[in-house]
Amino acid sequence: MALSAFLLAVVYRRTVFLILAVTALVGLSLVSFRQAALNNQFLQSKVGSVVRLEGVIATDPVLKEGLVIGSYRKPDQLSALFKLTSIDGTRIDLPLRIRFNPASDVEIDQNLIVNARLVKSKERKVAALAIATGEITKIGKPRNLFRFTSKIRDDFRALASDNKAGALIPGLVLGDTSLQSQSFITQMRRVGLSHLTAVSGANFAMVATFLLWLLQFLVKRLRNRLWVVGIILILFIFLVRPTPSVLRAAVMSAVVILAKYFGERSFGVPSLAAAIMFLLLLDPIQSTDPGFALSVLATAGILLLSPVIEDRLSKKIRTIWIVQSIAIPVSATIFCLPVIALISNQLSLVTVPANILVAPVIAPITLLGFVAAIFAPIAPFFSNFLLLLATPLAHWIVIISQSMANLPAISFNRIFAFFLLFVAIMIGLISGHKWVIYLAILFLSMQLMIAHFTWPGSGWQIANCDVGQGDGMVVNLGEGNAIVIDVGPEPEKMDQCLRQLGISSIPLLILTHFHSDHIGGISKVLESRRISQVWISSLAQPAAAYQSTIKQLNGIDIKIVQQGEKYLLPKFATQVLVLWPKLSLGQMPTLPGDGSEVNNSSISVIIKTKTLSIFAGGDIEPAAQELITSSGYLSEVDVLKVSHHGSAYQYLPMLDRLNPKVAIISVGKGNSYGHPDQQFIAELNSRNIQVWRTDLSGGISLASPNKIRVTGKEWWQIRWG
């Protein structure tokens, strides 16, 4: 794009060329200066060590769930931007990201001193990540303006109802998502409604438009109305927090307001360009932020597409603010779709319909919520009344989100495939060659049809879900019933796989052991399916993971099984034989890794259905494998679910005794453990055992040892996600 603009400038006008050259020079210089500042040599020399930091919390702390790293889940932490002023007594002015204990009572604009370990950060707008290692010392109190706005936010949050709709309102009004569950946030993101809880240019524009409409009955002169609205929006900025994204939204909304009330679209586009340049001059690193691109596109959509939608709707709807409350979010969403797809590798087919359906309630919720927030500290009864009016409207958004969350989205293995399709469609539109568009649509349709009918395939018996570096296997019992062995590290991936497989009932759920890469996805599996019985390991370790899992399994029949037990599911003509563990594990060798004791407590079973038999053993290591081999319970199987993601720790006599035709390895691409071990893969190949890996093939399904289908991970493949 930049090259095209450069060539056009050279060909058509020297002045344009000069402007572009100066702009590029200034931009590159600013980015270089800022990057040089972030790469401060003194600070970088401290990376990896514990240092004494002084500075100011620049954003509201947000609770971040701990990620699953290998077999363990990191603890939850609060995260905030931190304006560093001193490091080990040396004055320095740089932005950091800081993470600290959730029990810490720290507010925005709080000066503090803390000992923290510095690590490198992938976040481009900060110089490093600081992880607090001790107590935080607070210095003074936040400034009055922040204390006042924090009081409003806290009181407003306290008044919100204890349900999804109530938790949604603070997010819609103030961008405060602290009351929302992670599963609901993910659900909103999948449907394409997550932008509603991020204060954006579209939100500012809606509020400003409504205020201008309301003020016309009180203030006659347009200029005076604009001044009043401007002052209110400035106060609103501090209420929702003056973060770069909010300031960006405010600038973009100012562009929209000026375009609407001082001229036609021709005025708005130059104003948008000026706003972009202004923001990039202030903070050139924003040019690398996807949020900046989304903000610009949303504003462009409001300027260019919104008037077209308004013209069409105004013929049927006479109330201007209702028309605009529909046109603004819809136009912004349509313009943002390409970037959303580029970021997520996914394109939801329900995003536009969902935004159209919720659009009429956004403005009323925002207005009622804003007034309720202002009155929350002084007249909570009045705020409660306004929230009572807003809650049914928020319930509508929840209903739309829940009803559309299970509808399929288009998933791209590599975003390059989407990019090619998008470019083809744009070329067709610009050049007028409709056959290019038809060809792109045909390619997309064929891909989706193939994906729909090929995986898991009719008559599938076993499926291994692509859950990354973890385990999640499904044994089909028919009519939406299945035995599930482990649930992967992430709730969404396992839930999505079970939905693709059409599983609504789980007569038996086997959680082989309590490492997070095997039980981390339990919440979504339980959410919408009937679970009859759960088998768990005899070792209640790691303690935190065990306690969390047992709490989620409350009300479900839980059983600790032991070697030699046999279970029949006569309704499904299926037999399950428990090969391991013994109730008393005894002493076993400790191997390098995440914990041999827990690994060797894994439930190991042979499952025999009408057509297939499979061995699955969690993460058992050679010591346990040897004891199983000599136990007398082991027999030949058709399919081997390779233990411990194909690690090097395998007992080959056990492999020979099982004598499988197919080996399935559930493993994450590019994992840090070196799984699967190439020498063990060679052992499998030397025995003429077919090897299938989720890191290379994606989801794997078997109808028999000779009928294997995969979701595929080739770059050009597009499927339902």
Sequence and secondary structure as in RCSB ss.txt:
>XXXX:A:sequence
MALSAFLLAVVYRRTVFLILAVTALVGLSLVSFRQAALNNQFLQSKVGSVVRLEGVIATDPVLKEGLVIGSYRKP
DQLSALFKLTSIDGTRIDLPLRIRFNPASDVEIDQNLIVNARLVKSKERKVAALAIATGEITKIGKPRNLFRFTS
KIRDDFRALASDNKAGALIPGLVLGDTSLQSQSFITQMRRVGLSHLTAVSGANFAMVATFLLWLLQFLVKRLRNR
LWVVGIILILFIFLVRPTPSVLRAAVMSAVVILAKYFGERSFGVPSLAAAIMFLLLLDPIQSTDPGFALSVLATA
GILLLSPVIEDRLSKKIRTIWIVQSIAIPVSATIFCLPVIALISNQLSLVTVPANILVAPVIAPITLLGFVAAIF
APIAPFFSNFLLLLATPLAHWIVIISQSMANLPAISFNRIFAFFLLFVAIMIGLISGHKWVIYLAILFLSMQLMI
AHFTWPGSGWQIANCDVGQGDGMVVNLGEGNAIVIDVGPEPEKMDQCLRQLGISSIPLLILTHFHSDHIGGISKV
LESRRISQVWISSLAQPAAAYQSTIKQLNGIDIKIVQQGEKYLLPKFATQVLVLWPKLSLGQMPTLPGDGSEVNN
SSISVIIKTKTLSIFAGGDIEPAAQELITSSGYLSEVDVLKVSHHGSAYQYLPMLDRLNPKVAIISVGKGNSYGH
PDQQFIAELNSRNIQVWRTDLSGGISLASPNKIRVTGKEWWQIRWG
>XXXX:A:secstr
 HHHHHHHHHHH HHHHHHHHHHHHHHHHHHHHHHHHHT HHHHTTTTSEEEEEEEE S  EEE   EETTEE  
 EEEEEEEEEEETTEEEEEEEEEEE TT    TT EEEEEEEEE  S TTSS EEEEEEEEEEES   HHHHHHH
HHHHHHHHHS SSHHHHHHHHHHH   TTS HHHHHHHHHHT GGGGS  HHHHHHHHHHHHHHHTTT   HHHH
HHHHHHHHHHHHHHH   HHHHHHHHHHHHHHHHHHH  HHHHHHHHHHHHHHHHHH GGGGG HHHHHHHHHHH
HHHHTHHHHHHHHHTT   HHHHHHHHHHHHHHHHHHHHHHHHHSEEETTHHHHHHHHHHHHHHHHHHHHHHHHH
TTT HHHHHHHHHHHHHHHHHHHHHHHHHHTS EEEESSHHHHHHHHHHHHHHHHH  HHHHHHHHHHHHHHHHH
HHHHSS TT  EEE   SSS  EEEEEETTEEEEE   S HHHHHHHHHHHT  EEEEEEE    HHHHTTHHHH
HHTSEEEEEEE S   SHHHHHHHHHHTTTSEEEE  TT EEEEGGGTEEEEEEE  SS       SSS HHHHT
T  EEEEE SS EEEE TT  HHHHHHHHTSS     SEEE GGGG S   HHHHHHH  SEEEE   TT TT  
S HHHHHHHHHTT EEEEHHHH SEEEEETTEEEE    TT EEE 
